[in-house]
Amino acid sequence: MEASMRNIPVDISSLTFVCVSPPRPKLVSQETGEVKVDRDGKPVFTVGLSVADASGGWSC
């Protein structure tokens, strides 16, 4: 069964995003090292992000 993804509108115009970790391939299985791919067969990557609002408050 395929999970459906929901789109939730969020106004990001007043937010600042900072990448805090380098991209790394998303694994299907850590045991085999198999890398997840999208519908077009391209590898999927994961990155760490932090976000700050207009007051400077940071969140991970």
C-alpha positions as CSV (number, residue, x, y, z in Angstrom):
1,M,0.0,0.0,0.0
2,E,1.4,3.4,-1.0
3,A,1.2,6.2,1.5
4,S,-0.3,9.4,0.2
5,M,1.5,12.7,0.9
6,R,-0.5,15.7,2.1
7,N,0.3,19.2,1.0
8,I,-0.1,21.8,3.8
9,P,0.3,25.4,2.6
10,V,2.9,27.2,4.7
11,D,4.0,30.8,4.2
12,I,7.8,30.6,4.2
13,S,8.5,34.1,3.0
14,S,9.6,35.3,6.5
15,L,11.7,32.2,7.3
16,T,15.4,31.6,6.7
17,F,16.6,28.1,6.0
18,V,20.2,27.0,6.6
19,C,21.7,23.7,5.6
20,V,23.4,22.3,8.7
21,S,24.6,18.9,7.4
22,P,25.9,17.8,4.0
23,P,23.6,15.9,1.7
24,R,23.9,12.1,2.0
25,P,22.1,9.4,0.0
26,K,18.9,8.1,1.7
27,L,19.2,4.4,2.2
28,V,16.5,1.8,1.7
29,S,18.4,-0.6,3.9
30,Q,21.5,0.1,6.0
31,E,22.3,-3.6,5.9
32,T,22.6,-3.7,2.1
33,G,23.5,-0.1,1.5
34,E,20.8,0.2,-1.2
35,V,20.1,3.8,-2.1
36,K,16.5,5.0,-2.4
37,V,15.6,6.3,-5.9
38,D,12.7,8.5,-7.1
39,R,10.3,7.6,-10.0
40,D,12.9,8.6,-12.6
41,G,15.6,6.4,-11.0
42,K,17.6,9.3,-9.6
43,P,19.0,8.9,-6.0
44,V,17.2,10.6,-3.1
45,F,19.3,12.6,-0.7
46,T,18.8,13.8,2.9
47,V,20.1,17.1,4.3
48,G,19.8,18.6,7.8
49,L,18.0,22.0,7.9
50,S,17.5,24.6,10.5
51,V,15.0,27.4,10.2
52,A,14.8,30.9,11.7
53,D,11.8,33.1,12.0
54,A,11.7,36.9,11.8
55,S,12.6,37.2,15.5
56,G,15.7,35.1,15.0
57,G,14.3,32.1,16.8
58,W,15.9,28.9,15.5
59,S,14.4,25.4,15.2
60,C,15.6,22.1,13.9
